[in-house]
Amino acid sequence: MTVPRSQPRSILLVDDEAELLDLFELALARLNCALYKAESGRRALEILAELVPTLIVLELAMSEVSGIDVLEAVRSNPAYDRTKIVVLTAVPLLLEPHHVRMVDMVLTKPVTPRSLGSIICNLLNG
């Protein structure tokens, strides 16, 4: 079993919409962080097996492995105790109260790239 390595000032973007991943990558590029992109929950778990990011931006509604599955996997592993999680969703009712307590922020889509960048900047620096 490999132990994931910590990557200071790193962000993992998880969304099954490639266009949104690219847009969010552009919005966050100015933050001087290492950016990683996962186009599915399964790919996010693969990346997380190798990496402990500072922050995860996580879409909930994805096929196969959902954002909830990724959230629960991250929060059940003490290696990620200091990782902040921002959930993006068009349907906030998908989150049960115990899931809300697992995240640092819930953002309802649509989210502008500028507002996402400001929110992420505040979380990284605060």
C-alpha positions in Angstrom: 0.0 0.0 0.0 1.4 3.3 -1.0 1.2 6.4 1.2 0.0 9.5 -0.6 2.4 12.3 -0.7 1.5 15.8 0.6 1.6 18.5 -2.0 1.6 22.0 -0.4 -0.6 24.6 -2.1 -2.2 22.1 -4.4 -5.8 21.8 -5.6 -7.6 18.8 -7.1 -10.5 19.8 -9.4 -13.1 17.0 -9.8 -16.0 17.4 -12.3 -17.2 15.2 -15.1 -17.7 18.2 -17.4 -14.4 18.8 -19.1 -15.3 22.3 -20.1 -15.9 23.3 -16.5 -12.6 21.7 -15.4 -10.8 23.8 -18.0 -12.7 26.9 -17.0 -12.0 26.4 -13.3 -8.3 25.6 -14.1 -8.0 29.0 -15.8 -9.8 30.8 -12.9 -7.4 29.2 -10.3 -4.2 29.4 -12.3 -3.4 32.8 -10.7 -3.3 31.3 -7.2 0.2 29.9 -7.7 -0.9 26.4 -6.8 -0.3 23.0 -8.4 -3.5 22.1 -10.1 -4.7 18.6 -10.8 -7.8 17.6 -12.7 -10.0 14.6 -12.5 -12.8 14.0 -15.0 -14.6 11.4 -12.8 -14.9 10.3 -9.2 -12.9 7.2 -10.1 -10.0 9.3 -11.5 -10.1 11.5 -8.4 -9.6 8.4 -6.2 -6.7 7.3 -8.3 -5.1 10.7 -7.9 -5.8 10.8 -4.2 -4.1 7.4 -3.8 -0.9 9.3 -4.7 -1.5 12.9 -3.5 -2.8 14.8 -0.5 -3.9 18.1 -1.9 -4.4 21.2 0.1 -7.9 21.6 -1.2 -10.4 19.7 -3.3 -13.1 21.2 -5.5 -15.7 18.4 -5.8 -18.8 18.0 -8.0 -21.3 15.7 -6.4 -23.4 14.4 -9.3 -21.1 12.1 -11.3 -21.7 8.7 -12.7 -20.0 5.5 -11.5 -18.2 7.0 -8.5 -20.1 10.0 -7.1 -18.8 13.0 -5.4 -20.4 11.7 -2.2 -18.3 8.5 -2.6 -15.1 10.6 -3.0 -16.0 12.8 0.0 -16.6 9.8 2.2 -13.3 8.1 1.1 -11.4 11.3 1.8 -12.9 12.0 5.2 -12.5 8.4 6.3 -8.7 8.6 5.8 -6.7 10.5 8.4 -4.0 11.4 5.8 -6.6 14.0 4.5 -7.6 15.6 7.8 -6.1 18.9 6.8 -7.4 18.9 3.2 -10.2 21.4 2.7 -13.1 20.5 0.5 -15.4 22.7 -1.5 -18.5 21.0 -2.9 -20.0 22.2 -6.2 -23.5 21.1 -6.9 -26.6 22.1 -8.9 -28.6 20.1 -6.4 -27.6 21.0 -2.8 -30.3 18.6 -1.6 -28.0 15.7 -2.5 -26.0 16.5 0.6 -27.2 15.0 3.8 -26.5 17.0 7.0 -23.6 14.7 8.0 -22.0 15.3 4.6 -22.3 19.1 5.0 -20.3 18.8 8.2 -17.5 17.0 6.2 -16.9 20.0 3.9 -15.6 23.5 4.3 -18.0 25.1 1.8 -20.9 24.2 -0.4 -21.4 26.2 -3.6 -24.5 26.0 -5.7 -23.9 26.0 -9.5 -23.7 28.1 -11.5 -20.6 29.5 -10.0 -18.6 32.2 -11.8 -14.9 31.6 -12.3 -14.1 34.9 -10.5 -16.2 34.0 -7.4 -14.7 30.5 -7.3 -11.2 32.0 -7.5 -11.9 34.4 -4.6 -13.5 31.7 -2.4 -10.6 29.3 -3.0 -8.1 32.0 -2.3 -9.7 32.9 1.0 -9.8 29.2 2.0 -6.2 28.7 1.2 -5.0 31.8 3.0 -7.5 31.7 5.9 
